[in-house]
Amino acid sequence: MNAERLRILRELADRGTVGAVATALSLTPSAVSQQLKLLAREAGVPLLEPDGRRLRLTDAGAALVLRADEVLAALDRASAEMASYSASPRGRVRVALFPSGAALLLPGVLDRMRESGTRVDASDEDLPASSVPALLADYDVVLTHRDERAAATAAPRIEVRALMREPIDLVLPPEHALAKQDSVDLRQLADEQWISVRGGFPVDDVLLSVAAATGVRPRVIQRINDFRVTEELVARGHGVALMPRFAVVHPGLVRLPLSGVRAGRIYELATRPGAHALAAVAAVVDAFVEEAAGVSGDAV
């Protein structure tokens, strides 16, 4: 079977539509469709079937995507090995990170990779963990996060490595009646107005989990994903918030741990299966592991 056609099939599995595949690969939709038809002829079985106005993978097509992952990973390893015999760099690794995780870990990771000969192309992607499969269509490594009570981000075509746990604390303005306590029970905040993030992100998941555990339903009045904005709103007395411990930088805020409940988010690195066999990807993953352990002291 033709490797480039296998790549097109994998792109379709990742991106969902022929049009999206065509855009990603700089092809026309008709060229993508033709290559998929030729691949089905090579396979000897239907790989796609109509699903309304779109196409979906048949069982045979889904099985072939898994094999395509293996074939393309082997070709990538071969290319990396050949590059190691030349004077060229050891490769380029595309990394997606959620913004607060990027602020915490990326500078140190780049420091560690400075003399490695590996180019790290990093982009911030403010998307929930459920978006990891789609992100891996464009990136080699994805740094994501989840509520520690949630299941690990896993799927047949994803490998996940837990990096660290970051506690999530309550942040208050200094004039708040509870600001001088050493810790706070969320039941003390039953009448407060909350600033949270959009649904699907760990901080909001933690707030919902804590609410279920305590029986206190939070009144969320603003949903802001930028922690700098959240800090300014809390500092001006517009509400209270839960924030990841290492994301709190505003000097005028009081940060208190929660009592009677464990709250935190888990950092995870996601790659395609077998990607760690590539020297460049493995070096980047190792740099993240080392940096997370040095930053948090709470590696998992």
C-alpha positions as CSV (number, residue, x, y, z in Angstrom):
1,M,0.0,0.0,0.0
2,N,1.1,3.5,-0.8
3,A,2.4,5.3,2.3
4,E,1.1,8.7,1.3
5,R,-2.3,7.3,0.8
6,L,-2.1,5.8,4.3
7,R,-1.2,9.3,5.5
8,I,-4.3,10.7,3.8
9,L,-6.5,8.1,5.4
10,R,-5.0,9.0,8.8
11,E,-5.6,12.6,8.2
12,L,-9.2,11.9,7.4
13,A,-9.6,10.0,10.7
14,D,-8.1,12.9,12.6
15,R,-9.8,15.8,10.8
16,G,-13.2,14.3,9.9
17,T,-13.8,15.7,6.4
18,V,-12.2,15.5,3.0
19,G,-12.2,19.3,2.8
20,A,-10.2,19.6,6.0
21,V,-7.7,17.0,4.8
22,A,-7.3,18.8,1.5
23,T,-6.6,22.1,3.3
24,A,-4.1,20.5,5.7
25,L,-2.2,18.7,2.9
26,S,-2.5,21.5,0.2
27,L,-4.5,19.2,-2.1
28,T,-7.8,19.6,-3.8
29,P,-10.8,17.7,-2.3
30,S,-11.1,15.7,-5.6
31,A,-7.4,14.6,-5.3
32,V,-8.0,13.5,-1.7
33,S,-11.1,11.5,-2.7
34,Q,-9.2,9.9,-5.6
35,Q,-6.3,8.8,-3.4
36,L,-8.7,7.3,-0.9
37,K,-10.4,5.4,-3.7
38,L,-7.0,4.0,-4.9
39,L,-6.2,3.0,-1.3
40,A,-9.5,1.1,-1.0
41,R,-8.6,-0.7,-4.2
42,E,-5.2,-1.6,-2.8
43,A,-6.8,-2.8,0.4
44,G,-9.4,-4.8,-1.4
45,V,-12.2,-3.8,1.0
46,P,-14.3,-0.6,1.4
47,L,-12.6,1.8,3.8
48,L,-15.3,4.6,3.8
49,E,-19.0,4.7,3.8
50,P,-21.6,7.6,3.5
51,D,-22.7,9.3,6.8
52,G,-25.2,11.9,5.7
53,R,-23.2,14.4,3.6
54,R,-19.9,13.2,5.0
55,L,-17.9,10.0,5.0
56,R,-17.0,7.8,7.9
57,L,-14.5,5.0,8.3
58,T,-15.8,1.4,8.0
59,D,-14.5,-1.1,10.5
60,A,-11.8,-2.1,8.0
61,G,-10.9,1.6,7.5
62,A,-10.6,2.1,11.3
63,A,-8.4,-0.9,11.5
64,L,-6.2,0.3,8.7
65,V,-5.8,3.7,10.4
66,L,-4.2,1.9,13.3
67,R,-1.8,0.1,11.0
68,A,-1.1,3.4,9.2
69,D,0.0,4.9,12.5
70,E,2.5,2.1,12.8
71,V,3.8,2.4,9.2
72,L,4.1,6.1,9.3
73,A,5.8,6.0,12.7
74,A,8.4,3.5,11.3
75,L,9.0,5.8,8.3
76,D,9.5,8.7,10.7
77,R,12.0,6.7,12.7
78,A,13.9,5.7,9.6
79,S,14.1,9.4,8.5
80,A,15.4,10.4,12.0
81,E,18.0,7.7,12.0
82,M,19.3,8.7,8.6
83,A,19.4,12.3,9.7
84,S,21.6,11.3,12.7
85,Y,24.3,10.2,10.1
86,S,24.4,13.7,8.6
87,A,25.3,17.1,10.0
88,S,21.6,18.2,9.9
89,P,19.7,18.8,13.1
90,R,18.0,15.9,14.8
91,G,14.6,17.1,13.7
92,R,11.7,19.5,14.4
93,V,9.1,18.7,17.1
94,R,5.8,20.5,17.0
95,V,4.4,21.1,20.5
96,A,1.0,22.3,21.6
97,L,0.5,23.6,25.1
98,F,-2.4,25.1,27.1
99,P,-1.4,28.7,28.0
100,S,-0.8,28.5,31.8
101,G,1.2,25.2,31.3
102,A,3.2,26.9,28.6
103,A,4.1,29.8,30.9
104,L,5.1,27.4,33.6
105,L,7.1,24.8,31.7
106,L,8.0,26.0,28.2
107,P,10.9,28.4,29.1
108,G,12.7,25.7,31.0
109,V,12.0,23.1,28.3
110,L,13.5,25.4,25.7
111,D,16.5,26.0,27.9
112,R,17.1,22.2,28.2
113,M,16.7,21.8,24.5
114,R,19.0,24.7,23.5
115,E,22.1,22.7,22.6
116,S,20.3,19.5,21.5
117,G,20.1,20.1,17.8
118,T,16.3,19.7,17.9
119,R,14.1,22.5,16.9
120,V,11.0,23.0,19.1
121,D,8.1,24.8,17.5
122,A,5.6,25.6,20.2
123,S,2.0,26.9,20.0
124,D,-0.5,27.7,22.7
125,E,-3.8,26.0,22.3
126,D,-6.5,26.8,24.8
127,L,-8.6,23.7,24.3
128,P,-9.9,21.0,26.7
129,A,-8.4,17.5,27.0
130,S,-11.1,16.2,24.7
131,S,-9.4,18.0,21.8
132,V,-6.2,16.1,22.1
133,P,-7.0,13.6,19.2
134,A,-7.6,16.5,16.9
135,L,-4.5,18.4,18.0
136,L,-2.3,15.4,17.3
137,A,-3.2,15.8,13.6
138,D,-1.0,18.9,13.7
139,Y,1.4,18.4,16.6
140,D,3.9,15.8,17.7
141,V,3.5,16.4,21.4
142,V,0.5,17.9,23.2
143,L,0.6,19.2,26.8
144,T,-2.9,19.0,28.3
145,H,-4.4,19.1,31.8
146,R,-7.4,17.5,33.5
147,D,-9.1,17.5,36.9
148,E,-7.4,14.8,39.0
149,R,-10.7,13.1,39.5
150,A,-11.2,12.7,35.8
151,A,-10.0,9.6,33.8
152,A,-6.7,9.9,32.0
153,T,-6.8,11.2,28.5
154,A,-6.5,8.0,26.6
155,A,-7.6,6.5,23.3
156,P,-6.4,3.6,21.0
157,R,-4.3,6.1,18.9
158,I,-2.9,8.2,21.8
159,E,-0.2,7.5,24.3
160,V,-0.3,9.6,27.5
161,R,2.3,10.3,30.2
162,A,1.4,12.0,33.4
163,L,3.9,14.8,34.3
164,M,2.9,16.4,37.5
165,R,0.1,17.4,39.9
166,E,-0.6,21.1,40.5
167,P,-2.8,22.0,43.5
168,I,-5.8,24.3,42.9
169,D,-6.3,27.0,45.6
170,L,-8.9,29.6,46.4
171,V,-7.9,33.2,45.6
172,L,-9.4,36.1,47.5
173,P,-8.9,39.9,47.7
174,P,-6.9,40.8,50.9
175,E,-9.9,42.6,52.5
176,H,-12.1,39.4,52.3
177,A,-13.4,38.3,55.7
178,L,-11.7,34.9,55.2
179,A,-8.4,36.2,53.9
180,K,-6.5,35.8,57.2
181,Q,-7.3,32.1,57.6
182,D,-4.7,29.4,56.9
183,S,-7.2,27.5,54.8
184,V,-10.8,27.6,53.9
185,D,-13.8,25.2,53.7
186,L,-15.8,25.9,50.6
187,R,-19.0,25.7,52.7
188,Q,-17.9,29.0,54.1
189,L,-18.2,30.5,50.6
190,A,-21.8,29.4,50.0
191,D,-22.9,33.0,49.4
192,E,-20.0,34.1,47.3
193,Q,-20.0,35.0,43.6
194,W,-17.5,32.9,41.6
195,I,-15.3,33.6,38.6
196,S,-14.6,30.3,36.8
197,V,-13.4,29.1,33.4
198,R,-15.4,27.8,30.5
199,G,-16.9,24.3,31.0
200,G,-14.7,21.4,30.1
201,F,-11.5,22.8,31.6
202,P,-10.0,21.5,34.8
203,V,-10.6,24.4,37.1
204,D,-14.4,24.3,36.4
205,D,-14.3,20.5,36.7
206,V,-12.7,20.9,40.1
207,L,-15.4,23.5,41.2
208,L,-18.1,21.1,40.1
209,S,-16.4,18.2,41.9
210,V,-16.0,20.2,45.1
211,A,-19.6,21.3,44.8
212,A,-20.8,17.7,44.6
213,A,-18.7,16.7,47.6
214,T,-19.8,19.6,49.8
215,G,-23.4,20.1,48.6
216,V,-22.7,23.8,48.0
217,R,-23.8,24.9,44.5
218,P,-21.5,27.8,43.4
219,R,-23.0,30.9,41.8
220,V,-20.7,31.5,38.7
221,I,-21.1,35.0,37.4
222,Q,-18.2,35.2,35.0
223,R,-16.4,32.6,32.8
224,I,-12.9,33.8,31.9
225,N,-10.2,31.5,30.6
226,D,-7.4,34.0,30.9
227,F,-6.0,33.8,34.5
228,R,-4.6,37.3,34.4
229,V,-8.1,38.7,33.8
230,T,-9.5,36.5,36.6
231,E,-6.8,37.8,39.0
232,E,-7.7,41.4,38.2
233,L,-11.4,40.7,38.8
234,V,-10.8,39.0,42.1
235,A,-8.4,41.8,43.2
236,R,-11.1,44.4,42.5
237,G,-13.7,42.5,44.6
238,H,-15.8,41.1,41.7
239,G,-15.8,37.6,43.0
240,V,-13.7,34.7,44.2
241,A,-12.0,32.0,42.2
242,L,-10.2,28.7,42.1
243,M,-6.8,28.9,40.4
244,P,-3.9,26.6,39.8
245,R,-1.3,27.3,42.4
246,F,1.6,28.1,40.0
247,A,-0.6,30.4,37.9
248,V,-1.2,32.9,40.7
249,V,1.2,35.9,40.2
250,H,-0.9,38.9,41.3
251,P,0.9,40.4,44.3
252,G,-2.4,41.7,45.8
253,L,-4.2,38.4,46.1
254,V,-4.5,36.0,49.0
255,R,-4.1,32.3,48.1
256,L,-5.6,29.8,50.4
257,P,-5.6,26.0,50.2
258,L,-8.9,24.2,50.5
259,S,-9.6,22.2,53.6
260,G,-11.5,18.9,53.7
261,V,-11.1,18.3,50.0
262,R,-8.3,17.5,47.6
263,A,-8.3,19.7,44.5
264,G,-5.7,19.7,41.8
265,R,-5.1,19.3,38.1
266,I,-2.9,16.7,36.3
267,Y,-0.5,17.7,33.5
268,E,-0.3,15.1,30.8
269,L,1.8,14.8,27.6
270,A,0.1,13.1,24.7
271,T,1.8,11.7,21.6
272,R,0.9,9.2,18.9
273,P,1.8,5.6,19.7
274,G,5.4,4.9,19.1
275,A,6.4,8.6,18.7
276,H,8.8,8.4,21.7
277,A,10.9,6.1,19.5
278,L,11.9,9.2,17.5
279,A,15.0,10.7,19.1
280,A,13.8,14.3,18.8
281,V,10.4,13.6,20.3
282,A,11.9,11.5,23.1
283,A,14.3,14.4,23.9
284,V,11.4,16.9,24.1
285,V,9.3,14.5,26.3
286,D,12.3,14.0,28.6
287,A,12.8,17.7,28.9
288,F,9.2,18.2,29.9
289,V,9.5,15.4,32.5
290,E,12.6,16.9,34.0
291,E,11.2,20.5,34.0
292,A,7.9,19.4,35.6
293,A,9.7,17.5,38.4
294,G,11.9,20.5,39.1
295,V,9.1,23.1,39.1
296,S,6.4,21.2,41.0
297,G,8.2,18.9,43.4
298,D,4.9,16.9,43.0
299,A,5.6,14.8,39.9
300,V,3.4,11.8,39.2
